[in-house]
Amino acid sequence: MQPGPVDTDMNPAHSDFAKSLHELMAIKRHARGDEIAAMVAYLASEDAAYVTGAGLNIDGGFAA
């Protein structure tokens, strides 16, 4: 899993640096922790039992 910018104490979503990142993203905001946790929960579930060797971007279109 390859997360993009996530709103944390060390990487706040409302800084000058964050604004410059948002200009490069399709979804112009940082991820919330619960959004990353949802992907982790999916990957740990039986629903993802056939997912192997995948690089999954959860980055709001940062890498697009």
PDB file of N, CA, C and O in Angstrom:
ATOM      1  N   MET A   1       0.842  -1.167   0.000  1.00  0.00           N
ATOM      2  CA  MET A   1       0.000   0.000   0.000  1.00  0.00           C
ATOM      3  C   MET A   1       0.892   1.236   0.000  1.00  0.00           C
ATOM      4  O   MET A   1       1.900   1.296   0.703  1.00  0.00           O
ATOM      5  N   GLN A   2       0.501   2.208  -0.795  1.00  0.00           N
ATOM      6  CA  GLN A   2       1.302   3.416  -0.944  1.00  0.00           C
ATOM      7  C   GLN A   2       0.435   4.642  -0.665  1.00  0.00           C
ATOM      8  O   GLN A   2      -0.168   5.203  -1.580  1.00  0.00           O
ATOM      9  N   PRO A   3       0.377   5.054   0.603  1.00  0.00           N
ATOM     10  CA  PRO A   3      -0.438   6.233   0.910  1.00  0.00           C
ATOM     11  C   PRO A   3       0.246   7.517   0.489  1.00  0.00           C
ATOM     12  O   PRO A   3       1.473   7.615   0.475  1.00  0.00           O
ATOM     13  N   GLY A   4      -0.562   8.487   0.151  1.00  0.00           N
ATOM     14  CA  GLY A   4      -0.073   9.829  -0.128  1.00  0.00           C
ATOM     15  C   GLY A   4      -0.080  10.643   1.150  1.00  0.00           C
ATOM     16  O   GLY A   4       0.011  10.080   2.241  1.00  0.00           O
ATOM     17  N   PRO A   5      -0.188  11.956   1.034  1.00  0.00           N
ATOM     18  CA  PRO A   5      -0.189  12.812   2.215  1.00  0.00           C
ATOM     19  C   PRO A   5      -1.368  12.507   3.137  1.00  0.00           C
ATOM     20  O   PRO A   5      -2.519  12.459   2.703  1.00  0.00           O
ATOM     21  N   VAL A   6      -1.062  12.304   4.401  1.00  0.00           N
ATOM     22  CA  VAL A   6      -2.078  12.003   5.420  1.00  0.00           C
ATOM     23  C   VAL A   6      -1.992  13.073   6.500  1.00  0.00           C
ATOM     24  O   VAL A   6      -0.900  13.429   6.943  1.00  0.00           O
ATOM     25  N   ASP A   7      -3.136  13.582   6.918  1.00  0.00           N
ATOM     26  CA  ASP A   7      -3.186  14.623   7.941  1.00  0.00           C
ATOM     27  C   ASP A   7      -2.790  14.042   9.293  1.00  0.00           C
ATOM     28  O   ASP A   7      -3.532  13.255   9.881  1.00  0.00           O
ATOM     29  N   THR A   8      -1.625  14.432   9.778  1.00  0.00           N
ATOM     30  CA  THR A   8      -1.121  14.013  11.083  1.00  0.00           C
ATOM     31  C   THR A   8      -0.503  15.223  11.771  1.00  0.00           C
ATOM     32  O   THR A   8      -0.369  16.287  11.168  1.00  0.00           O
ATOM     33  N   ASP A   9      -0.130  15.058  13.024  1.00  0.00           N
ATOM     34  CA  ASP A   9       0.536  16.149  13.739  1.00  0.00           C
ATOM     35  C   ASP A   9       1.836  16.558  13.050  1.00  0.00           C
ATOM     36  O   ASP A   9       2.187  17.738  13.021  1.00  0.00           O
ATOM     37  N   MET A  10       2.545  15.577  12.499  1.00  0.00           N
ATOM     38  CA  MET A  10       3.832  15.874  11.853  1.00  0.00           C
ATOM     39  C   MET A  10       3.669  16.293  10.392  1.00  0.00           C
ATOM     40  O   MET A  10       4.617  16.792   9.786  1.00  0.00           O
ATOM     41  N   ASN A  11       2.477  16.097   9.820  1.00  0.00           N
ATOM     42  CA  ASN A  11       2.222  16.423   8.415  1.00  0.00           C
ATOM     43  C   ASN A  11       0.832  17.056   8.311  1.00  0.00           C
ATOM     44  O   ASN A  11      -0.072  16.464   7.721  1.00  0.00           O
ATOM     45  N   PRO A  12       0.654  18.259   8.882  1.00  0.00           N
ATOM     46  CA  PRO A  12      -0.683  18.849   8.945  1.00  0.00           C
ATOM     47  C   PRO A  12      -1.231  19.228   7.565  1.00  0.00           C
ATOM     48  O   PRO A  12      -0.495  19.650   6.674  1.00  0.00           O
ATOM     49  N   ALA A  13      -2.531  19.063   7.426  1.00  0.00           N
ATOM     50  CA  ALA A  13      -3.198  19.336   6.156  1.00  0.00           C
ATOM     51  C   ALA A  13      -3.340  20.819   5.859  1.00  0.00           C
ATOM     52  O   ALA A  13      -3.687  21.189   4.737  1.00  0.00           O
ATOM     53  N   HIS A  14      -3.083  21.660   6.822  1.00  0.00           N
ATOM     54  CA  HIS A  14      -3.300  23.097   6.645  1.00  0.00           C
ATOM     55  C   HIS A  14      -2.001  23.894   6.786  1.00  0.00           C
ATOM     56  O   HIS A  14      -1.975  24.934   7.444  1.00  0.00           O
ATOM     57  N   SER A  15      -0.935  23.408   6.174  1.00  0.00           N
ATOM     58  CA  SER A  15       0.341  24.133   6.183  1.00  0.00           C
ATOM     59  C   SER A  15       0.620  24.674   4.788  1.00  0.00           C
ATOM     60  O   SER A  15      -0.047  24.302   3.823  1.00  0.00           O
ATOM     61  N   ASP A  16       1.598  25.544   4.690  1.00  0.00           N
ATOM     62  CA  ASP A  16       1.983  26.067   3.376  1.00  0.00           C
ATOM     63  C   ASP A  16       2.480  24.945   2.465  1.00  0.00           C
ATOM     64  O   ASP A  16       2.186  24.934   1.270  1.00  0.00           O
ATOM     65  N   PHE A  17       3.233  24.001   3.033  1.00  0.00           N
ATOM     66  CA  PHE A  17       3.725  22.863   2.249  1.00  0.00           C
ATOM     67  C   PHE A  17       2.558  22.018   1.742  1.00  0.00           C
ATOM     68  O   PHE A  17       2.575  21.561   0.599  1.00  0.00           O
ATOM     69  N   ALA A  18       1.545  21.808   2.585  1.00  0.00           N
ATOM     70  CA  ALA A  18       0.379  21.021   2.184  1.00  0.00           C
ATOM     71  C   ALA A  18      -0.324  21.666   0.997  1.00  0.00           C
ATOM     72  O   ALA A  18      -0.752  20.970   0.076  1.00  0.00           O
ATOM     73  N   LYS A  19      -0.445  22.976   1.011  1.00  0.00           N
ATOM     74  CA  LYS A  19      -1.098  23.678  -0.101  1.00  0.00           C
ATOM     75  C   LYS A  19      -0.375  23.416  -1.410  1.00  0.00           C
ATOM     76  O   LYS A  19      -1.014  23.261  -2.451  1.00  0.00           O
ATOM     77  N   SER A  20       0.947  23.366  -1.369  1.00  0.00           N
ATOM     78  CA  SER A  20       1.700  23.104  -2.602  1.00  0.00           C
ATOM     79  C   SER A  20       1.476  21.667  -3.081  1.00  0.00           C
ATOM     80  O   SER A  20       1.445  21.424  -4.287  1.00  0.00           O
ATOM     81  N   LEU A  21       1.321  20.717  -2.164  1.00  0.00           N
ATOM     82  CA  LEU A  21       1.025  19.336  -2.555  1.00  0.00           C
ATOM     83  C   LEU A  21      -0.361  19.223  -3.160  1.00  0.00           C
ATOM     84  O   LEU A  21      -0.552  18.529  -4.158  1.00  0.00           O
ATOM     85  N   HIS A  22      -1.324  19.900  -2.563  1.00  0.00           N
ATOM     86  CA  HIS A  22      -2.712  19.800  -3.025  1.00  0.00           C
ATOM     87  C   HIS A  22      -2.857  20.269  -4.470  1.00  0.00           C
ATOM     88  O   HIS A  22      -3.724  19.780  -5.195  1.00  0.00           O
ATOM     89  N   GLU A  23      -2.025  21.202  -4.889  1.00  0.00           N
ATOM     90  CA  GLU A  23      -2.073  21.665  -6.272  1.00  0.00           C
ATOM     91  C   GLU A  23      -1.712  20.560  -7.262  1.00  0.00           C
ATOM     92  O   GLU A  23      -2.081  20.637  -8.434  1.00  0.00           O
ATOM     93  N   LEU A  24      -0.995  19.533  -6.805  1.00  0.00           N
ATOM     94  CA  LEU A  24      -0.556  18.433  -7.666  1.00  0.00           C
ATOM     95  C   LEU A  24      -1.499  17.233  -7.627  1.00  0.00           C
ATOM     96  O   LEU A  24      -1.263  16.241  -8.318  1.00  0.00           O
ATOM     97  N   MET A  25      -2.553  17.309  -6.834  1.00  0.00           N
ATOM     98  CA  MET A  25      -3.413  16.153  -6.580  1.00  0.00           C
ATOM     99  C   MET A  25      -4.788  16.319  -7.223  1.00  0.00           C
ATOM    100  O   MET A  25      -5.287  17.438  -7.342  1.00  0.00           O
ATOM    101  N   ALA A  26      -5.400  15.212  -7.637  1.00  0.00           N
ATOM    102  CA  ALA A  26      -6.762  15.242  -8.180  1.00  0.00           C
ATOM    103  C   ALA A  26      -7.770  15.576  -7.078  1.00  0.00           C
ATOM    104  O   ALA A  26      -8.674  16.383  -7.294  1.00  0.00           O
ATOM    105  N   ILE A  27      -7.626  14.972  -5.921  1.00  0.00           N
ATOM    106  CA  ILE A  27      -8.453  15.281  -4.753  1.00  0.00           C
ATOM    107  C   ILE A  27      -7.601  16.198  -3.888  1.00  0.00           C
ATOM    108  O   ILE A  27      -6.632  15.749  -3.276  1.00  0.00           O
ATOM    109  N   LYS A  28      -7.942  17.435  -3.835  1.00  0.00           N
ATOM    110  CA  LYS A  28      -7.062  18.480  -3.312  1.00  0.00           C
ATOM    111  C   LYS A  28      -7.113  18.609  -1.796  1.00  0.00           C
ATOM    112  O   LYS A  28      -7.481  19.649  -1.249  1.00  0.00           O
ATOM    113  N   ARG A  29      -6.731  17.516  -1.135  1.00  0.00           N
ATOM    114  CA  ARG A  29      -6.666  17.513   0.330  1.00  0.00           C
ATOM    115  C   ARG A  29      -5.830  16.333   0.793  1.00  0.00           C
ATOM    116  O   ARG A  29      -5.584  15.391   0.040  1.00  0.00           O
ATOM    117  N   HIS A  30      -5.400  16.400   2.043  1.00  0.00           N
ATOM    118  CA  HIS A  30      -4.734  15.259   2.673  1.00  0.00           C
ATOM    119  C   HIS A  30      -5.771  14.177   2.982  1.00  0.00           C
ATOM    120  O   HIS A  30      -6.958  14.466   3.127  1.00  0.00           O
ATOM    121  N   ALA A  31      -5.317  12.952   3.079  1.00  0.00           N
ATOM    122  CA  ALA A  31      -6.184  11.866   3.537  1.00  0.00           C
ATOM    123  C   ALA A  31      -6.395  11.987   5.037  1.00  0.00           C
ATOM    124  O   ALA A  31      -5.586  12.577   5.754  1.00  0.00           O
ATOM    125  N   ARG A  32      -7.488  11.420   5.486  1.00  0.00           N
ATOM    126  CA  ARG A  32      -7.728  11.280   6.926  1.00  0.00           C
ATOM    127  C   ARG A  32      -7.229   9.895   7.346  1.00  0.00           C
ATOM    128  O   ARG A  32      -7.189   8.968   6.537  1.00  0.00           O
ATOM    129  N   GLY A  33      -6.862   9.772   8.586  1.00  0.00           N
ATOM    130  CA  GLY A  33      -6.380   8.490   9.098  1.00  0.00           C
ATOM    131  C   GLY A  33      -7.384   7.365   8.910  1.00  0.00           C
ATOM    132  O   GLY A  33      -7.000   6.227   8.641  1.00  0.00           O
ATOM    133  N   ASP A  34      -8.680   7.677   9.051  1.00  0.00           N
ATOM    134  CA  ASP A  34      -9.693   6.631   8.905  1.00  0.00           C
ATOM    135  C   ASP A  34      -9.795   6.132   7.462  1.00  0.00           C
ATOM    136  O   ASP A  34     -10.201   4.993   7.233  1.00  0.00           O
ATOM    137  N   GLU A  35      -9.433   6.970   6.488  1.00  0.00           N
ATOM    138  CA  GLU A  35      -9.442   6.523   5.094  1.00  0.00           C
ATOM    139  C   GLU A  35      -8.322   5.519   4.843  1.00  0.00           C
ATOM    140  O   GLU A  35      -8.518   4.539   4.124  1.00  0.00           O
ATOM    141  N   ILE A  36      -7.169   5.752   5.421  1.00  0.00           N
ATOM    142  CA  ILE A  36      -6.060   4.799   5.302  1.00  0.00           C
ATOM    143  C   ILE A  36      -6.397   3.521   6.057  1.00  0.00           C
ATOM    144  O   ILE A  36      -6.136   2.420   5.573  1.00  0.00           O
ATOM    145  N   ALA A  37      -6.975   3.670   7.241  1.00  0.00           N
ATOM    146  CA  ALA A  37      -7.368   2.502   8.045  1.00  0.00           C
ATOM    147  C   ALA A  37      -8.381   1.636   7.306  1.00  0.00           C
ATOM    148  O   ALA A  37      -8.349   0.412   7.428  1.00  0.00           O
ATOM    149  N   ALA A  38      -9.278   2.250   6.545  1.00  0.00           N
ATOM    150  CA  ALA A  38     -10.271   1.479   5.792  1.00  0.00           C
ATOM    151  C   ALA A  38      -9.596   0.600   4.740  1.00  0.00           C
ATOM    152  O   ALA A  38     -10.016  -0.536   4.521  1.00  0.00           O
ATOM    153  N   MET A  39      -8.551   1.118   4.089  1.00  0.00           N
ATOM    154  CA  MET A  39      -7.827   0.311   3.103  1.00  0.00           C
ATOM    155  C   MET A  39      -7.091  -0.834   3.790  1.00  0.00           C
ATOM    156  O   MET A  39      -7.072  -1.958   3.288  1.00  0.00           O
ATOM    157  N   VAL A  40      -6.489  -0.545   4.933  1.00  0.00           N
ATOM    158  CA  VAL A  40      -5.796  -1.592   5.691  1.00  0.00           C
ATOM    159  C   VAL A  40      -6.793  -2.674   6.112  1.00  0.00           C
ATOM    160  O   VAL A  40      -6.508  -3.866   6.003  1.00  0.00           O
ATOM    161  N   ALA A  41      -7.964  -2.248   6.594  1.00  0.00           N
ATOM    162  CA  ALA A  41      -8.995  -3.215   7.013  1.00  0.00           C
ATOM    163  C   ALA A  41      -9.442  -4.076   5.835  1.00  0.00           C
ATOM    164  O   ALA A  41      -9.631  -5.284   5.981  1.00  0.00           O
ATOM    165  N   TYR A  42      -9.610  -3.459   4.674  1.00  0.00           N
ATOM    166  CA  TYR A  42      -9.969  -4.221   3.484  1.00  0.00           C
ATOM    167  C   TYR A  42      -8.896  -5.255   3.156  1.00  0.00           C
ATOM    168  O   TYR A  42      -9.209  -6.423   2.923  1.00  0.00           O
ATOM    169  N   LEU A  43      -7.642  -4.834   3.137  1.00  0.00           N
ATOM    170  CA  LEU A  43      -6.556  -5.751   2.785  1.00  0.00           C
ATOM    171  C   LEU A  43      -6.413  -6.888   3.786  1.00  0.00           C
ATOM    172  O   LEU A  43      -5.968  -7.978   3.427  1.00  0.00           O
ATOM    173  N   ALA A  44      -6.786  -6.645   5.033  1.00  0.00           N
ATOM    174  CA  ALA A  44      -6.702  -7.679   6.065  1.00  0.00           C
ATOM    175  C   ALA A  44      -7.939  -8.573   6.092  1.00  0.00           C
ATOM    176  O   ALA A  44      -7.978  -9.552   6.837  1.00  0.00           O
ATOM    177  N   SER A  45      -8.939  -8.247   5.296  1.00  0.00           N
ATOM    178  CA  SER A  45     -10.202  -8.990   5.329  1.00  0.00           C
ATOM    179  C   SER A  45     -10.219 -10.120   4.301  1.00  0.00           C
ATOM    180  O   SER A  45      -9.354 -10.213   3.430  1.00  0.00           O
ATOM    181  N   GLU A  46     -11.218 -10.959   4.433  1.00  0.00           N
ATOM    182  CA  GLU A  46     -11.427 -12.041   3.460  1.00  0.00           C
ATOM    183  C   GLU A  46     -11.788 -11.486   2.085  1.00  0.00           C
ATOM    184  O   GLU A  46     -11.564 -12.156   1.077  1.00  0.00           O
ATOM    185  N   ASP A  47     -12.336 -10.284   2.025  1.00  0.00           N
ATOM    186  CA  ASP A  47     -12.687  -9.680   0.734  1.00  0.00           C
ATOM    187  C   ASP A  47     -11.464  -9.487  -0.160  1.00  0.00           C
ATOM    188  O   ASP A  47     -11.587  -9.440  -1.384  1.00  0.00           O
ATOM    189  N   ALA A  48     -10.293  -9.378   0.448  1.00  0.00           N
ATOM    190  CA  ALA A  48      -9.062  -9.181  -0.313  1.00  0.00           C
ATOM    191  C   ALA A  48      -8.217 -10.449  -0.358  1.00  0.00           C
ATOM    192  O   ALA A  48      -7.010 -10.382  -0.589  1.00  0.00           O
ATOM    193  N   ALA A  49      -8.835 -11.593  -0.142  1.00  0.00           N
ATOM    194  CA  ALA A  49      -8.094 -12.851  -0.058  1.00  0.00           C
ATOM    195  C   ALA A  49      -7.326 -13.174  -1.344  1.00  0.00           C
ATOM    196  O   ALA A  49      -6.341 -13.911  -1.300  1.00  0.00           O
ATOM    197  N   TYR A  50      -7.758 -12.640  -2.474  1.00  0.00           N
ATOM    198  CA  TYR A  50      -7.106 -12.959  -3.745  1.00  0.00           C
ATOM    199  C   TYR A  50      -6.180 -11.833  -4.217  1.00  0.00           C
ATOM    200  O   TYR A  50      -5.647 -11.899  -5.324  1.00  0.00           O
ATOM    201  N   VAL A  51      -5.986 -10.820  -3.402  1.00  0.00           N
ATOM    202  CA  VAL A  51      -5.089  -9.712  -3.735  1.00  0.00           C
ATOM    203  C   VAL A  51      -3.674 -10.104  -3.315  1.00  0.00           C
ATOM    204  O   VAL A  51      -3.408 -10.344  -2.137  1.00  0.00           O
ATOM    205  N   THR A  52      -2.775 -10.164  -4.291  1.00  0.00           N
ATOM    206  CA  THR A  52      -1.379 -10.500  -4.000  1.00  0.00           C
ATOM    207  C   THR A  52      -0.451  -9.625  -4.821  1.00  0.00           C
ATOM    208  O   THR A  52      -0.741  -9.313  -5.976  1.00  0.00           O
ATOM    209  N   GLY A  53       0.643  -9.237  -4.239  1.00  0.00           N
ATOM    210  CA  GLY A  53       1.685  -8.523  -4.957  1.00  0.00           C
ATOM    211  C   GLY A  53       1.238  -7.240  -5.629  1.00  0.00           C
ATOM    212  O   GLY A  53       1.811  -6.836  -6.641  1.00  0.00           O
ATOM    213  N   ALA A  54       0.229  -6.599  -5.083  1.00  0.00           N
ATOM    214  CA  ALA A  54      -0.296  -5.383  -5.708  1.00  0.00           C
ATOM    215  C   ALA A  54       0.248  -4.148  -5.007  1.00  0.00           C
ATOM    216  O   ALA A  54       0.396  -4.127  -3.786  1.00  0.00           O
ATOM    217  N   GLY A  55       0.538  -3.134  -5.786  1.00  0.00           N
ATOM    218  CA  GLY A  55       0.871  -1.823  -5.249  1.00  0.00           C
ATOM    219  C   GLY A  55      -0.374  -0.958  -5.330  1.00  0.00           C
ATOM    220  O   GLY A  55      -0.749  -0.516  -6.416  1.00  0.00           O
ATOM    221  N   LEU A  56      -1.009  -0.715  -4.221  1.00  0.00           N
ATOM    222  CA  LEU A  56      -2.269   0.022  -4.208  1.00  0.00           C
ATOM    223  C   LEU A  56      -2.032   1.449  -3.727  1.00  0.00           C
ATOM    224  O   LEU A  56      -1.679   1.677  -2.570  1.00  0.00           O
ATOM    225  N   ASN A  57      -2.230   2.395  -4.620  1.00  0.00           N
ATOM    226  CA  ASN A  57      -2.092   3.802  -4.253  1.00  0.00           C
ATOM    227  C   ASN A  57      -3.385   4.275  -3.592  1.00  0.00           C
ATOM    228  O   ASN A  57      -4.477   4.079  -4.126  1.00  0.00           O
ATOM    229  N   ILE A  58      -3.248   4.885  -2.449  1.00  0.00           N
ATOM    230  CA  ILE A  58      -4.360   5.562  -1.776  1.00  0.00           C
ATOM    231  C   ILE A  58      -3.835   6.961  -1.480  1.00  0.00           C
ATOM    232  O   ILE A  58      -3.450   7.294  -0.359  1.00  0.00           O
ATOM    233  N   ASP A  59      -3.841   7.776  -2.562  1.00  0.00           N
ATOM    234  CA  ASP A  59      -3.115   9.039  -2.510  1.00  0.00           C
ATOM    235  C   ASP A  59      -3.869  10.231  -3.083  1.00  0.00           C
ATOM    236  O   ASP A  59      -3.268  11.274  -3.342  1.00  0.00           O
ATOM    237  N   GLY A  60      -5.169  10.092  -3.285  1.00  0.00           N
ATOM    238  CA  GLY A  60      -5.948  11.210  -3.774  1.00  0.00           C
ATOM    239  C   GLY A  60      -5.552  11.680  -5.170  1.00  0.00           C
ATOM    240  O   GLY A  60      -5.791  12.831  -5.533  1.00  0.00           O
ATOM    241  N   GLY A  61      -4.960  10.808  -5.931  1.00  0.00           N
ATOM    242  CA  GLY A  61      -4.541  11.154  -7.284  1.00  0.00           C
ATOM    243  C   GLY A  61      -3.181  11.832  -7.364  1.00  0.00           C
ATOM    244  O   GLY A  61      -2.850  12.429  -8.388  1.00  0.00           O
ATOM    245  N   PHE A  62      -2.396  11.748  -6.310  1.00  0.00           N
ATOM    246  CA  PHE A  62      -1.062  12.359  -6.293  1.00  0.00           C
ATOM    247  C   PHE A  62      -0.147  11.725  -7.339  1.00  0.00           C
ATOM    248  O   PHE A  62       0.620  12.430  -7.995  1.00  0.00           O
ATOM    249  N   ALA A  63      -0.221  10.407  -7.501  1.00  0.00           N
ATOM    250  CA  ALA A  63       0.656   9.706  -8.444  1.00  0.00           C
ATOM    251  C   ALA A  63       0.065   9.638  -9.853  1.00  0.00           C
ATOM    252  O   ALA A  63       0.729   9.175 -10.781  1.00  0.00           O
ATOM    253  N   ALA A  64      -1.155  10.087 -10.015  1.00  0.00           N
ATOM    254  CA  ALA A  64      -1.836   9.977 -11.333  1.00  0.00           C
ATOM    255  C   ALA A  64      -1.263  10.950 -12.334  1.00  0.00           C
ATOM    256  O   ALA A  64      -1.712  10.993 -13.479  1.00  0.00           O
TER     257      ALA A  64
END
